[in-house]
């Protein structure tokens, strides 16, 4: 019954042009003055639609005749040109569609920038993005997100003290428990509050700015279910000191099934 897929990808800071990297840093700097942060959010805030074609796989893109806004706009400045966060999913989807030609959903790829603004309404950008996507919220629309949920090791600035760091199994168990606890709180409350945002930051969670969109989309009393999670050693790949692990995870984010309406 899926006719449309909205896929949310991460903007990795290291893939951005230098000026965009600087804007990303300023947008998250609690010591930056409000004028500088607002200017930074103008560059990397909200979300970006890659200019067509999406890539060499030539998917059917959503025919969505709408003007760009400050929160959701076509990337006309090559912000996303080096981003890879959707590549694997698009390749898997393309392979599946070749095996099952009858499955040909429309695709709306979105790269998510900074969705946490300064001030009391911190996640207003995420709420605004969901409002702009509201016309696409039907029972035949799937929402999918990519991005590693845990990074572990000094390379990522994530470490555990003492014995936990010495025992990989214990470390992974603690990291997984922290992830599940904070996802459960965010989805149950329908929002990523300040403390959850900080704790997920401490896990170097790639979906930090995507999760506010998803929790807003699903509403309160939603849930997160980790279907699989394995820690993959990236030390040799990155020529980095051990430990250097990334969580390879498949998770389901589910609305409150008892009160689910037809548009979720």
N, C-alpha and C positions, 0 to 999 in steps of 0.2 A: 503493500500500500504506500510505499515511499515514492513520491513524485518530485520531491525537491530536497536538496541537501544544502544547508548553510554550514560552512566549515570555517572555524575560527582558528587562525594560526598565530603563533608567537612572532613578535618582532625581536630577534636576537640583537642585542646592542652591538655586538662585534661585527654584525653584517651591515650596519648602517654607515652612511657617509659620515665623515668627520663632524660636519656641522650638526647632523642629526644626533650623533653620539653625545655631543656637548649639550644639546637640548634635552636629551633623555636624562643626563646627569642633573641638569639644573631643575628639571621638573620634579625630581625626587629629592632634591637637597632641602632639608628642613631649615637650613640657615640662609637659603637664597631669599632675596626680597620678593615680595608678591609680584612686582612688575616683571622681574626676570622669569619667575615661574610661569606667569601667564604667557609671556612670549615663547617660552619653551613648549608649553602645552599647545600653542598655536601651530607649532611645527610637528610635534610627535603625539599630541593628544588625540583621543578618539580612535577611529579605525579607518583602514584604507582598503579600497577595492583596487586590485591590480588592473591595469589597463588591458583590454582584450587584445589578442587571445590570451587565455589564462596561461597556457604553455603549449608545448608541442603536442599534447594529448588531445587538444581541441574538444573540450567538453561543451555541452549545451549550456550556455550561461543563462541565468535568470533574466528574462526580458523585463527589466525594471526601470521604467521611464520615470526618472525622478531627478531633481536638481541636487547637486552636491551640497552638503551642509558642513558646518564646522566640525561635526562629530563623525560623520560618515561620508567619505569623499573618495573620488578616484585619485589614485596616486599619480599625479602629474609631475612629480619632482624626483622620481626614481628612488623614493624612500625604501621600497620593497624589492628593488631590482636584484639584490644579492641574497634575499631571504630564501631559506630552504625548508622552513618548518612544515609546509604542506606537501613537499615533494613525494614523500613515501606514501602518504594517504592517497594522493592523486594517482600514483603508479598502481597501487593495489586496486583502487576503484576502476581504473582503466582496464586492468587485467580481468577483473570480474565481469565488466561489461562486455568484453570480447567473448567470454565463455557463455554469457547469458545476454544475448543481444536485445531481448525484450525488456531488460532493465535499462532504462535510459533516462535517469532523473536529470532535472535541471540542477545546476550547481551555482552557488553564490559563495565564492571564496572571499574571506575577509581577514586581513592582517590587523591584529589588535595592538594599538600603541598604548600610551598611558591613559588609564581610565580612572585614576585617583587624583582628583584635583585638590588644591589647597583650600582650607576653609572648612566650615561645619558640614557642608553638603559634599563630603569627600568623593562619593561615588555617583554624583549626579551625571557625569559623562556616561557611565555604564547604563544608567536608567534611561538616558536620552537615546542611546544606541538601540536599546530594546524597543523604545517607543517608535523609533523610525523603522524598525523591522516588523512592527506589529501587523502590518498587512499581510506578511508572509507566514504568520503563525496559524497554521492549519493542522489538522490531524494527519495530513500527508507530508508534512515537513519534518525532516530530521535535523537536529542541531548536533554538530560534532565539533570537538575541540582537540587540538594537538598540543604537545608541550610536556617536557619531563616534569614529574611531580616532586622528585627528590634528586638533589646532587649531594655527594658526600666526599669530603676530603679537603685538605688545605688548598688544593688548586681552585676550589669553588668557595673557599672561605667558610666551610661547614665542617665542624669537628665535634667530637664528644670527649668528655674528660675521662682520664684514668683508665680503669679496667674496661669500660665500654669500648673505648677506642682500640684496645688490644684484642678484643674478641669480636670478630666480624659478625658472627651470628647474633650476638647480643646487640651490637650496634645497629644492625639492620632491623631487628625487632623493635628497638626503641624508635628508630626513624619512622618505621611503618606505623607504630602506635601513635606517634605525634601527628603524622599525616592524617590518619583516620579520625582522630579526635578533633582536629581543627576543621577538616572537611565536614564532619558531622555537625559541628556547631554552625558553620557558615550556611549549610544547606537547610538545617532546621530553622534557623532564624531568617532565612531568605536574604542574607546580606553578609558581606565580608567586613566585619567591624575592625576597628583599629588594632585590637589585640590579636585577632586571627590573622590579619594582614601581616603584622610583625612576625608572628610565629611561623607563618608560611614563608616569609622572607628568609628566616633563619634556616629553612630547608632548601633555599635557593630554588623555590618552586617556580617553574616557567609560566604557569598559568595564573600568576598573581593578578594580572590585569584582565584575564579572560573570565575568571571565576565570578567577579561581580556581575558580568553580563549574564552568565548562566544562572546564578542564584536569583537574579531579578526576573529572568525569563520563566523559571520554574515556580517562583513564589515560595512563601514560607512552608515549613514542614516537609520540604523535599529531603532527599537522602542521597548519599554517595556510597557506592558499593565498589570495592576494589575486587575485580574479577581475577586479576593476576598481577603479581609484582615480583620482579627479579632485579637484583642489583648487578649491573654489567660493568666490568672493569674497563675503564677508559685510559688507564695509565700509559699503555704502550701506544695507543692511538694518538694521545696528546703529548707523548714524551713528558709526562708529568709524574711527580713522586706519588707513591702509594701512601694511604688509600686514595683512590680516585674512581668513584663509582657513580653511575647514573641509573636511576630507576626506570626499568622498562615495564610500563604499567598499562593495563587495560582497565578502565573504570567506567561504570555506568552511573549517570546522574539522573535521578528519577524524581518526578513530581510527587506530590502527596496523592497517592492513587485513590484514597478514599474520597477526595474532593476534586479529582481531576476533571477539568472541563474539556470539551472537544477540541479546543485550540492549543492544547499542550501535549 
